[in-house]
């Protein structure tokens, strides 16, 4: 079965004479998209450093209070 697929791919590749720029355009578009995502992620890396750190207030209405005897007091 794989030899039939390989033969079909080779035959279709032999018929295509001109070199298409479509793979480079698609690959460049995907690369630009991931660069945009990288820029967005890097621009939000300092969000946690904007204010001074303070102790977390004990919220009695929190569903999971995490009171298992290992508080950092």
SULSUL-V565071 format. One record per residue. N is the residue number from 1. RES is the residue in one letter. PSI is psi in radians with two decimals (NA if undefined). OMEGA is omega in radians with two decimals (none if undefined). NEAR is the number of other C-alpha atoms within 10 Angstrom. Layout:
((N & RES & PSI & OMEGA & NEAR) (N & RES & PSI & OMEGA & NEAR))
This chain:
((1 & X & -0.76 & -3.12 & 5) (2 & X & -0.52 & 3.11 & 7) (3 & X & -0.56 & 3.07 & 8) (4 & X & -0.73 & 3.12 & 9) (5 & X & -0.75 & 3.12 & 10) (6 & X & -0.72 & 3.10 & 11) (7 & X & -0.69 & 3.10 & 11) (8 & X & -0.75 & -3.14 & 12) (9 & X & -0.75 & 3.13 & 11) (10 & X & -0.66 & 3.12 & 11) (11 & X & -0.72 & 3.13 & 11) (12 & X & -0.57 & 3.09 & 11) (13 & X & -0.59 & 3.13 & 10) (14 & X & -0.51 & 3.13 & 9) (15 & X & -0.51 & -3.11 & 8) (16 & X & 1.92 & -3.10 & 9) (17 & X & -0.76 & -3.09 & 8) (18 & X & 2.59 & 3.11 & 6) (19 & X & 2.20 & -3.11 & 7) (20 & X & 2.48 & 3.09 & 9) (21 & X & 0.03 & -3.08 & 8) (22 & X & -0.76 & 3.12 & 9) (23 & X & -0.63 & 3.12 & 10) (24 & X & -0.62 & 3.12 & 10) (25 & X & -0.79 & 3.13 & 11) (26 & X & -0.80 & 3.12 & 11) (27 & X & -0.70 & 3.09 & 11) (28 & X & -0.65 & 3.10 & 12) (29 & X & -0.73 & 3.10 & 12) (30 & X & -0.72 & 3.11 & 12) (31 & X & -0.75 & 3.12 & 12) (32 & X & -0.66 & 3.12 & 12) (33 & X & -0.78 & 3.13 & 12) (34 & X & -0.55 & 3.03 & 12) (35 & X & -0.67 & 3.07 & 12) (36 & X & -0.77 & 3.09 & 12) (37 & X & -0.67 & 3.10 & 12) (38 & X & -0.74 & 3.12 & 11) (39 & X & -0.72 & 3.13 & 11) (40 & X & -0.75 & 3.13 & 11) (41 & X & -0.74 & -3.13 & 11) (42 & X & -0.58 & -3.12 & 10) (43 & X & -0.34 & 3.13 & 10) (44 & X & 0.21 & -3.11 & 9) (45 & X & -0.43 & -3.08 & 9) (46 & X & 0.23 & -3.11 & 9) (47 & X & -0.65 & -3.13 & 8) (48 & X & -0.17 & -3.09 & 9) (49 & X & 0.22 & -3.08 & 8) (50 & X & -0.59 & -3.05 & 7) (51 & X & 2.86 & 3.09 & 7) (52 & X & 2.52 & 3.10 & 6) (53 & X & 2.44 & 3.10 & 8) (54 & X & 2.82 & -3.11 & 6) (55 & X & 2.53 & 3.14 & 5) (56 & X & 2.32 & 3.14 & 6) (57 & X & 2.38 & 3.14 & 6) (58 & X & 1.96 & -3.11 & 8) (59 & X & 1.97 & -3.12 & 9) (60 & X & -0.28 & -3.13 & 8) (61 & X & 0.03 & 3.13 & 7) (62 & X & 2.41 & -3.06 & 8) (63 & X & -0.74 & 3.11 & 7) (64 & X & 1.78 & -2.99 & 8) (65 & X & -0.19 & 3.11 & 10) (66 & X & 0.76 & 3.10 & 9) (67 & X & 1.47 & -3.12 & 7) (68 & X & 0.35 & 3.07 & 6) (69 & X & 0.35 & 3.10 & 6) (70 & X & 0.89 & 3.06 & 7) (71 & X & 2.69 & -3.14 & 7) (72 & X & 1.20 & -3.13 & 4) (73 & X & NA & none & 3))
